[in-house]
């Protein structure tokens, strides 16, 4: 299990040379933090990322993924199993140094995508993965930063063969939450209005159908212009049903103690899931992929949970979200109530190492990094604090990193 692509150079240089600039010079750290706080206060939380370890890898990655490069991405080998970090930012507010949270797992030539954050379709193509090998998409929960590019896999990647002869050629399976069933009170109390009072908690099937309805004119025209098939034929949606007797409740305990349960088994890959706690969200899943080459667990968004330990026990790789709560305590002026709320929805970087130790995993990969912009928290700080209490390998994720899986 070796990372093949590295992180870009650390952008936290105290000289300010690598920071965003104005006409008067580089922005100060205080200005950067203030700007970040304003963005986060307007919308959501951020994420974590995966890294590398050598200057040579940094140089190779820059050459491979630079937007200015005219080189075609190298084809991914159909042999073995690899994890790809398509995007490593969490939170709805867009940032410039990371794409939205999304991952892919290539197993013996078949590709499974986990979450579809901002730019996931573009990032998928940049890895060298082929759209025609896309087999399934798994959505952990229906926050917009995890589904922003979901419809694009149906409407763009499966639209037709692109200029290099690649497209989703057969329907892929999509797995994810069904309707929540009820809305809890708002954070801090009160009952705000709803976007759609008639259907306030739609699940993955409604998300898919309404996305296709909203783009019906485009699809209808393309069907007439070039004979494209109805996009409904591009995807087969499966809303995950919870096992009976869990006691899970959208306005109560959203992630009670439970054993992992089977979601999909195609004879090569076996996918299991558990509920995990993520603030007001229900249901919110973490997934485990057991393959002929080993096992990989994707946490999605979650606070510390014994369910995660049950799901990830003995896995080779744990791809886990992370937040730096000290950053928000010290730099943003957030209230204690809001900080408590963030801690109840995410896993602090100081907690993820002990969690990985409890799981008994070999490699811990940080993703959905919060704060997301790479210049706000140094790479080494993420790694050092995540390593505490864990004796395995820690990788701080960056977009387009890949990790080979092998016994």
N, C-alpha and C positions, 0 to 999 in steps of 0.2 A: 504494500500500500504506500505508494510514493506520490507526492504531489508533483504534477507535471508542469503546472503553470504557476507562476509566482505572483505575489502582490506587487502593486506599483510602489514606487519609492515612498517612504514615510514623508507625509506632508506637514509634519508638526515642527519643522525647523524653527527654533526660536529666533533666528535672524529675520524671519518674516519674508524671506525671498520667495518662498513657495506659496505664500498666502494670497488670496484674492486681493487685488489692488484697486485703489481709486486714483484720481489725478494727483492726490497728495502723497501717495505712497501706499505700502501694504497696510491692510486693516490690522488693527490691534487685536489681541486675543479677546479683550473685553467686547470689542465691536462684533467679532465673530460670534461670541457666545450670545450676545444680545440678539443678533439677527437669527441665530438658530432658535433661541427661546421663543421669539415672536412667531416663527413659522410653526413650531411645535404646538404653541398655545392655540394656534388657529385650527389645528387639525388632528394630530395624533402623535404617536411615538415612533421612535426610529428602530435601528437594528444592529446586527453584528456582522463580522465578515471573516473570510478565511485567507490564510496567508501562505508565504513560502519562506525559503530560508537562505537563498544565495543570490548574489548580485547577478550571476550568470542567468539564473532563472528569471530575474526581473527583466534583463535585457531581452531574453528570448520571448517573454510574454509581450513586451512592448512591441517587438517586431511582428508578432503574430496577430495582435488584436488592435493595433493602431487604426483608427478610422481612416487615416490617409493611405493605408496599405492597399495595394491592388492585388494582393495575393489571395487566391482562393483558399478557404480554410481546409486544413488537412482532413481527410476522411478518417472517421473514428473506426478503429478495428472492430469487427463484429465478434471477435473472440473475447472471452472473459467478461468482467463486470467493472464498471467505473462509475463514480459519482461525479457529477458536474454541478458546480454552483453557477447558475445562470445569472442570478442577482442576489445581493446580500444585504440590501437595505430594508429596514422595516419602517412602517408608518406611512400614512397617505401622502404627507408633503413630499414632493419630488426633490431630490438632491442631485447634484451634478457628478458626484464621484462614485456613485453606486447605482445600479439598476435595482428595480423592486425585487422583493424576495421571491425566489423560484429556484428549484433544483431539478436535476434529471438523473435518472439511474439507467444506464445502458447495460442490459443483461443478455449476453450471447446474441447481440444484434437487434434486440427489441428494446425500445426506450419507454420509460415510465417517467412522467413529469409530476413533480410534487409542488403544488401551488403555482400560480401564474401571475406574479406581480408585474409591475410596469416594465415594458420592453422584453418580456419573456420570449416572445416569438422571435424577435431580432437576435437576442442572446443565444437562443437555441441554434439558429443558423450559424452564428459566429463560432460555435464550438467545433463545427465539423460534423455534428450529428445530422442525420438525414430525416427530413419530415416524413418520408415514406416508411421509416422504421418506428414512428410514433405508435405505440400500442395502447397507452392509457394515460389519463390525467387523474391525479388524486388531489382533492381540495381539502385542506385541513379545517377551514372555517370560512365564513362568507364576509369577512372584513374586506373592504375594497382593495387594500394593499396586497391581498392574496389572490384576488380574482380580476384585477384590472385588465389583464391580457387574456383571460380565459376565452372569451368569445372570439378573439383573433385567431386562436388555433382552429376554430370552426370556419370562420368567415374569410380568413386570409390564407393560412397554411394549407387548408383543405380546399381552397377555391379552385386551384388548378396547377398544372406543372409550371414552375418558374423558369427563368432563362437558363438555368443550369440543369434542368431536367428533374427537379425534385418537387414533391408535393405529398401531402397525406393522401394516399391512394385508396385506402379502405377505411371504413368508420372506426374511430377509436372509442374506447370506453372511458366514461368520466364517472368518477366516484366521489361522493361528498355528502354534506349534511342535507337532510330533509328539512321541512319547515320547523321552526322552533316551537310554534304553537302558542306562545304568549310572550309579551314584552314585559320586562321588569320595570320597576320604577327607575327614573333617571338617577345618575350619580348625584348625590347630594339631596335626593328627594324630589318629589313633584312628578307630574305626568305630562310631558310635552306632547305636542301633536305628532301625528305619524304621516309619513310621506304618502302612504296608500292605506287609508283606514280599512278598505275592503280586504286587503291582503298584506298586512303589516309585517309578516314574518316568512316570506317565501323561501323555499329551499332551492337546491341545485337545478331541479327540473324546471321550476318557474323562471329561475335566472336564465337558463338556456333558452327557453321558449320566448321569453320577453325580449331577450337580446336579438333573437331572430326576427321577432315581430317588428322591433324598432328599426331594423335594417332591411325590412321586406322590399322596399322600393329598389335598393341596390341589387338585391338578390334576384328580384323579378326581371330587372333589366338585363343582368348578366345571363340569366337563363335563356332569354330571348336573343341576345346578341351572339353568344358563343356556345350555347347549348350546355352551360354548366348545370349540374344536378341541383336539386333542391337541397339547401344546406342542412335540412333536417336529417338527411341521409348520411351526414358526415360524422355524427356522434351518437352514441348510445349511452344514455344517462342512467346511473344507478344511485339512488338515494340510500344511504347506509342506514339500515334498521338496527336499533340497539337490541341486545339480548333481553329477554324478559327478566323482570325482577331486579333491575339495576337500581331503581329508586331515583333515577336522575330526573331533574325538574328544571324547566327554564327559568323559573322564578324562585327556586330553592337551591338545592345542592346540584350544581351543574356537572360535577365530576365526582360522584361518590366512588369509594373503593370498588374496584372491579378487576376481573381477570381479562387479559387480551382476548379478543374474539376474531374469528376469521372473516375477512372481507372478500378476498379473491385468491384463487389458486388455479393457475393455468398449466400446471404440470412442470413448469420451470421456476416460476416465482410464486411464492406464497406471501400474501399481504395480510397482516393482522393490525388491529386498531384498539385503542382505548380512548376514553374521554379524558381530557385534561382541563384544568381550571384556567380560564382566561377572562377574568372580569365578568361582565354581564353576558358574554357570548355563550350560546347554546344551540346545537352541540358544537364542540370543538375537539377535533381528533388529533392524535399522534399516530404515525404509521410505522410498522416494521416490515421490511422486505427481507425475506429469507431466500437466498439464491444458491446455486451450486457452488459459488465461490465465497460465500460468507453472508453476513447479515448486516443490514444498514437500517438505522432508525432515524426518522425525521420527527422532531418534536412539534413542529408548528409553533404557535404562540402559547406559552404556558408559564404559570408560576410553578414553584417546586411542587412535586406531586409523587406520592407513592405509586400511582398508576404508571408513571413514566419508568420507575424502577422495575416494575413488573414487566413492562413491555420491552425494555432495553437490556434486560439481564443477559450478560454474556455476549452481547452483540460485538461485532468487529468495529463498527463505526457508529458513533452517535453524532448526528448533525443537529445541533441545539441552538435555539435562540438565546440572546443575551442582551442585557441592558446594564448600563453604568449608572446606577442610582446616585452615586456620589456626584457625578457630573450635574445632575439635576438639583441635588441638594445644595451644591456650592455655587452654581453658576446661573441659575435661571430664576430664582426667587419664587418657585412653586410653593404652594401652601402645603402644610403637613398632610392635610386631607387628600390632596391630589397625589402627593408622593406615596401615601399609603395605598391609594387606588392603583398606582402604577406598579407598586411592589406586589399587589394581589393579582396582577395580570401577566407579569413577566418574571424572568429569573435573573437575579443580579449576577454580575460577572464573578463575584466572590463566592457564589453558591454553586456555580455550575461544575467546578472541579470536584468538590465532595459528592455531588450527585453522580458524576461519571464514575467515581470510585465505587459508590454503592451499586451502580449498574454492572460493574466489572467489565467495562468496555475497553478496547485496546486503544482507540483513537477518538478524541473529542474534536469536533469541527464546529467552530463558532460561526453562526450566520444570523440573519435578521438582526443586525447590529444596531444598537441604539445608544448614543446618537450615531446617525448613519454616515455623515460626511467624514471622510478619512482624515481630515486635518484637525478634527476636534479632539480626538483621543488617540494618542500614539499607539501604533501597532504593538510595540513591546509591552505597553501597559496592559492591553487586553490579554496578551499571552501570559504575562507574569502572574496576573491575578487569577486567571482561569486555571493556571497550573497548580495553584495552592490546594493541597489536599488530594492531588491526583498524580499518580506516578506513570501514567501512560503518556501518549503523545498528544499535544494540543496544537491545532492548526487554526489560525485566525483567518477566516475566509475573506477572499476578494472575488469579485466577479470573474467568471470564466476559469476559476481554479478547477482542477480535476484530481481525483484520488483513485488510484487503482486498488481494487479489492482482490485479495488472494489469501488463501490459507497459508 
